[in-house]
Structures are given as C-alpha cells and as structure tokens.
Amino acid sequence: MNYTQISSNTKMQFPCIDKLETREAELAQKNKNEEDLFLDFVSGYEVFRHDKPFALSYGGILPSFKIAYESWGKLNSDRSNAILLHTGLSASSHAKSHPKNTKPGWWEAFIGPGLAIDT
C-alpha cells in the first residue's frame, strides 16, 4: 500500500518538532540507542510502541512511533477509569510523582486520591 495516498491534506510545519528532531539526531550520534534518548530528560516512564504506519489528520505519515507515558492509581477491570492527560511540547511532561520517579511533577497538587484527577 502507498501510504502517501492516505491523506490529501498538506503536511503542516512544526518548527518546535523540527528542533527536537535535530536534538535527537545529535544525541543519537553519541552512540546511544533509541531507548537512551529518553533517559536524558526524565526517568520512571513506560513506552508504548506503534510499529505500523499511522496517517495523520492534517497530512503526513508516521512510519512508526513511540509514546512515553506515566500512570497513577489502579486501572479497574472494565478500564473505564483511565484519563489521558495531554501535555504540551515542553521540557518535561512529568505530571505527578510516583514510585518510579519521585520528583514532583507540574500537576503534583491536582493528581492523586481525592484531588481533581482522582486516582
């Protein structure tokens, strides 16, 4: 299948992502593997891998991607208590401390038992 034909929309420009890709390329040249690239920023996260091409709504294709994520609390049996918290493109997406990363996050006062995002 020709994945370039999935979307007819023009590919959008994201200078901040281009800058990040340049930084990742510089780090990769230091003989690090891909998993080590994340370690330069934060620790205590999980990684979701999507290994198939993914068509973007506004044009372009991601041949594959990885998303680093953190979780708090316990997922119930029907998985209805999950909340996806999108972060901006910032130096850190670490939102709340947890056993794998005890550093306070940027939403520390809002995530946890009895708080706005009740875990």
HELIX and SHEET records of a PDB file:
HELIX    1   1 TYR A    3  GLN A    5  5                                   3    
HELIX    2   2 PRO A   15  ALA A   28  1                                  14    
HELIX    3   3 GLU A   34  LEU A   39  1                                   6    
SHEET    1   A 2 GLU A  46  HIS A  50  0                                        
SHEET    2   A 2 PHE A  65  TYR A  69 -1                                        
SHEET    1   B 2 PHE A  54  ALA A  55  0                                        
SHEET    2   B 2 ILE A  61  LEU A  62 -1                                        
END                                                                             
